Amino acid sequence: MRVRDVLRGKIPENLLPLVPSSFDVVGSREAAVAIVELPDELLPYKEAIAEAILQVHKNVKAVYRKLGGRVGEYRVRELELIGGEPITEVVHKEHGYRLKLDVTKVYFSPREATERQRIARQVKPGETVMVMFAGVGPYAIAIAKAQPRVEKVIAIELNPAAYAYMVENVKLNKVEGLVVPVLGDVREKAREWYGSCDRVVMPLPRGAYMFLDEAVRCLKSGGGWIHFYYWDREDDLFAKAFSLVKEAAEKHGFRAELRGARIVSPYSPRTYKVAIDVLLSSP
Ligand SMILES: C[S@@+](CC[C@H](N)C(=O)[O-])C[C@H]1O[C@@H](n2cnc3c(N)ncnc32)[C@H](O)[C@@H]1O
């Protein structure tokens, strides 16, 4: 049974098409929270919608409504509980690893699981990888799980709550020897690894470009990979992202080649979150 079917007769017929057909579910088969985006017309029926979600998705214990976009440096968003129990902390399962997190305190998107696998599968044995903007550790842990012969994964995160979950998640997934969680600002912390990384992952579409200099400096003298995230418009999907990385690479004497480019998710009607894989090498 679909959420819309449960709502038939409970909300006006003309509003049924506005009920979201998909929404984020963060958690596991045992316990999860649902996060929905509701247009204003549906707000008088928010409790009925939450009840329908709880009825259809038996593992969902709480339904939250987005109160706006992600804000601030920590990229968290305000949520309103519209049904179920007031739980905010869950253990999310994806691709064989678990991530404990509080949906009100940290950034996390279950929609990016495939993207994390795309990055993790590229990592070769013996590599030193830096994950900037590491959050609760999904990229770092995905890499350590997919490539247990990685030399080390340095994971830098600014939000103390996200960092604390990352430390816990590293233990939960038994990758203590491989992932090195670091609390702090990439601007200050990255320099410790200048010249020592084979790959730098930069999952902060809003602002990663400001840290490209740091990322390039972290690569070994022969070069390496930069996985760069950006928001771009439909008519110019990867061009701006690549030109930003190329400019930073050339400034440090590297040649840049665009080796991969994809849409990660839609951001607004004509804007997408995009990812590019760029190989930097000495000319
Ligand atoms: C878009 S989220 C991505 C989190 C994680 N990589 C994920 O995919 O779930 C960006 C993260 O970068 C962190 N952040 C923002 N500015 C930072 C900085 N200057 N240094 C380190 N972390 C930063 C935020 O706190 C947030 O957790």
The ligand as an SDF file (V2000), in Angstrom:
LIG
                    3D

 27 29  0  0  0  0  0  0  0  0999 V2000
   27.8050   18.5180    2.8740 C   0  0  0  0  0  0  0  0  0  0  0  0
   28.3550   17.9280    4.4560 S   0  0  0  0  0  0  0  0  0  0  0  0
   29.0910   16.3550    3.9920 C   0  0  0  0  0  0  0  0  0  0  0  0
   29.3330   15.4550    5.1700 C   0  0  0  0  0  0  0  0  0  0  0  0
   29.7620   14.0260    4.7880 C   0  0  0  0  0  0  0  0  0  0  0  0
   30.9130   14.0230    3.9120 N   0  0  0  0  0  0  0  0  0  0  0  0
   28.6240   13.2670    4.1660 C   0  0  0  0  0  0  0  0  0  0  0  0
   28.6630   13.0350    2.9560 O   0  0  0  0  0  0  0  0  0  0  0  0
   27.6880   12.9070    4.9000 O   0  0  0  0  0  0  0  0  0  0  0  0
   29.7620   18.9630    4.7320 C   0  0  0  0  0  0  0  0  0  0  0  0
   30.4280   18.7850    6.0940 C   0  0  0  0  0  0  0  0  0  0  0  0
   31.5890   19.6220    6.1140 O   0  0  0  0  0  0  0  0  0  0  0  0
   31.7460   20.1810    7.3990 C   0  0  0  0  0  0  0  0  0  0  0  0
   32.5640   21.3930    7.2120 N   0  0  0  0  0  0  0  0  0  0  0  0
   32.1630   22.6030    6.7280 C   0  0  0  0  0  0  0  0  0  0  0  0
   33.1960   23.4630    6.6590 N   0  0  0  0  0  0  0  0  0  0  0  0
   34.2900   22.7820    7.1000 C   0  0  0  0  0  0  0  0  0  0  0  0
   35.6730   23.1320    7.2660 C   0  0  0  0  0  0  0  0  0  0  0  0
   36.1120   24.3540    6.9670 N   0  0  0  0  0  0  0  0  0  0  0  0
   36.5130   22.1890    7.7350 N   0  0  0  0  0  0  0  0  0  0  0  0
   36.0610   20.9290    8.0480 C   0  0  0  0  0  0  0  0  0  0  0  0
   34.7660   20.5460    7.9100 N   0  0  0  0  0  0  0  0  0  0  0  0
   33.8910   21.4580    7.4520 C   0  0  0  0  0  0  0  0  0  0  0  0
   30.3170   20.3970    7.8880 C   0  0  0  0  0  0  0  0  0  0  0  0
   30.2500   20.4540    9.2890 O   0  0  0  0  0  0  0  0  0  0  0  0
   29.5940   19.1720    7.2930 C   0  0  0  0  0  0  0  0  0  0  0  0
   29.5680   18.1150    8.2090 O   0  0  0  0  0  0  0  0  0  0  0  0
  1  2  1  0
  2  3  1  0
  2 10  1  0
  3  4  1  0
  4  5  1  0
  5  6  1  0
  5  7  1  0
  7  8  2  0
  7  9  1  0
 10 11  1  0
 11 12  1  0
 11 26  1  0
 12 13  1  0
 13 14  1  0
 13 24  1  0
 14 15  1  0
 14 23  1  0
 15 16  2  0
 16 17  1  0
 17 18  1  0
 17 23  2  0
 18 19  1  0
 18 20  2  0
 20 21  1  0
 21 22  2  0
 22 23  1  0
 24 25  1  0
 24 26  1  0
 26 27  1  0
M  CHG  2   2   1   9  -1
M  END
$$$$
